[in-house]
Amino acid sequence: MESIINAMKSLESGNPALNKLASYLYKADAQLSKYLDELNIYIQLDKPTRKQTQDAGKLLEQIVLLLFKGLKGVQTIKSFQSAGPQYDLLVSGDDLSWDVMCKTLYLDREKRDIVIEAKATNSPLPDKQFARLCSIMEHNLRGAGLGIFITLNGASGFPKRDSTRQRAVSDCRLRQIIFHARTNKIIVVLEKEDLFQLTQNGSLIEILARKIRDLSELSGLPTTPAEQFQEIDLPAHLKILYESDT
């Protein structure tokens, strides 16, 4: 019992060792690589047919299921049409493992549910789709503290990979910030580059934690890959000093 109490105190204090919990909190499904290979084939198509696009949507939903059933402590996992909206996936848990996962992702226990939307469109996610999830989390799923869009090409207004640092916010990015400020709830966006990193244990937790932190930091850059354990974003005159000690 003393060991349990001490461990919980360590979690509450924001111990840096929390990073080592990521591989415990997310175990990648052995089938995931096969489904991601199929998704990559679809992404390479120049002009997919309507049926291919529909099949890609179902494939992305299957990938989402494989991802989130790998979270430690998940006890409820649902996809259904409610009295109002359609929920692509709704996951939650009630035991200690899920509590630890929530702490790692900056979620309160009272808002421990996660709602996931899968969008297999080739264009970036438009603001109206982002607004819809904001409304669902505010008015329908009051216990959901984290919303996640799984997309192929991100969302409008978010920093693009290999682009200069973003200094202004608009579209989905602006709505994300305002929604978080008003409700203290979080919505993040994963794109195809993120998905192909998720075959490693712990990677989903690492990526989500970085995207959630960036909602407060607003670095203007896309989040670093999961395999880069540290995120170093320093100007040249500081970076040279950091690198001299590492």
Rosetta blueprint (number, residue, H / E / L):
1 M L
2 E H
3 S H
4 I H
5 I H
6 N H
7 A H
8 M H
9 K H
10 S H
11 L H
12 E H
13 S L
14 G L
15 N L
16 P H
17 A H
18 L H
19 N H
20 K H
21 L H
22 A H
23 S H
24 Y H
25 L H
26 Y E
27 K L
28 A L
29 D L
30 A L
31 Q L
32 L H
33 S H
34 K H
35 Y H
36 L H
37 D H
38 E H
39 L H
40 N H
41 I H
42 Y H
43 I H
44 Q L
45 L L
46 D L
47 K L
48 P L
49 T L
50 R H
51 K H
52 Q H
53 T H
54 Q H
55 D H
56 A H
57 G H
58 K H
59 L H
60 L H
61 E H
62 Q H
63 I H
64 V H
65 L H
66 L H
67 L H
68 F H
69 K L
70 G L
71 L E
72 K L
73 G L
74 V L
75 Q L
76 T E
77 I E
78 K E
79 S E
80 F E
81 Q E
82 S L
83 A L
84 G L
85 P L
86 Q E
87 Y E
88 D E
89 L E
90 L E
91 V E
92 S E
93 G L
94 D L
95 D L
96 L H
97 S H
98 W H
99 D H
100 V H
101 M H
102 C H
103 K H
104 T H
105 L L
106 Y L
107 L L
108 D L
109 R H
110 E H
111 K H
112 R L
113 D E
114 I E
115 V E
116 I E
117 E E
118 A E
119 K E
120 A L
121 T L
122 N L
123 S L
124 P L
125 L E
126 P L
127 D H
128 K H
129 Q H
130 F H
131 A H
132 R H
133 L H
134 C H
135 S H
136 I H
137 M H
138 E H
139 H H
140 N H
141 L L
142 R L
143 G L
144 A E
145 G E
146 L E
147 G E
148 I E
149 F E
150 I E
151 T E
152 L L
153 N L
154 G L
155 A E
156 S L
157 G L
158 F L
159 P L
160 K L
161 R L
162 D L
163 S L
164 T L
165 R L
166 Q L
167 R L
168 A L
169 V L
170 S L
171 D H
172 C H
173 R H
174 L H
175 R H
176 Q H
177 I H
178 I H
179 F H
180 H H
181 A H
182 R H
183 T H
184 N L
185 K L
186 I E
187 I E
188 V E
189 V E
190 L E
191 E L
192 K H
193 E H
194 D H
195 L H
196 F L
197 Q L
198 L L
199 T L
200 Q L
201 N L
202 G L
203 S H
204 L H
205 I H
206 E H
207 I H
208 L H
209 A H
210 R H
211 K H
212 I H
213 R H
214 D H
215 L H
216 S H
217 E H
218 L L
219 S L
220 G L
221 L L
222 P L
223 T L
224 T L
225 P L
226 A L
227 E L
228 Q L
229 F L
230 Q L
231 E L
232 I L
233 D L
234 L L
235 P L
236 A H
237 H H
238 L H
239 K H
240 I H
241 L H
242 Y H
243 E H
244 S H
245 D H
246 T L
